[in-house]
Amino acid sequence: MSEPESQDEQVAAYLSDHPDFFEQRPELLASMRFSPAHGNRAISLHERQLEVLRDKLRHIERRFGELVHTGKENDAIGERLQRWTRDLLLAESPERVPGIVVDGMRSGFSVPLVALRLWRVKPGVLSPEWTRSAPAEWIDQVDAMRMPYCGPRGDLRFAGWLPNAGADARSLALLPMRHGVSPISFGLLVLGSGDADRFHSGMGVSFLARIAELASAALGRLAESS
């Protein structure tokens, strides 16, 4: 530490240890002038304290506004999730559930590109729209997924299941369908976006995991093991 820095530390320590220093020397306090954070006019200690306080209040107000905005967003997401879950529970028949899953992602959560592919399901229950065959190695890859995947489209094969073969997708989320913690999957929900930052590798996946869990529970009635 250089000598000026050492002296600064000593002065700061002395004032901290003697809070009554300026009370005993009011004339010194009155004569002190400080450089303001904004502007060029020298100001008194009292004015400087008010300026610092105003800056702190502005920061608190800004932070409070951010928290309120985040809270409103979370409330809106919670309401959409509740409506989607209700629609799944009120499905007139199991074969209607896949359509509700996909429509909910599109309309409720504004995901522009959605695909759902199911396997290991009861034969003859669903239309081919949902049960088109998938290569065994692709299914093995889904079986190995323990959590939803988020990231760039890249050359991910599952993007081809999206509308227009995924040509418009720049980011993807892959949500495996399975019974609880079973290592065996029975489908995959693919979410795509033209926004490269919509689904990125650094985002949390807890909400997507909840979506996968709810969709799996609703679709599980169609699986062979149910």
Secondary structure, DSSP 8 states (H G I E B T S, - for coil): --HHHHHHHHHHHHHHH-TTHHHH-HHHHHH-EE--SSSS--EEHHHHHHHHHHHHHHHHHHHHHHHHHHHHHHHHHHHHHHHHHHHHHT-SSGGGHHHHHHHIIIIIS--SEEEEEE-SB-TTSS-HHHH----HHHHHHHHT-SS-EEEE-TT-GGGGGSGGGGTT-SEEEEEEEESTT-S-EEEEEEEEESSTTTS-TTS--HHHHHHHHHHHHHHGGGBTT-
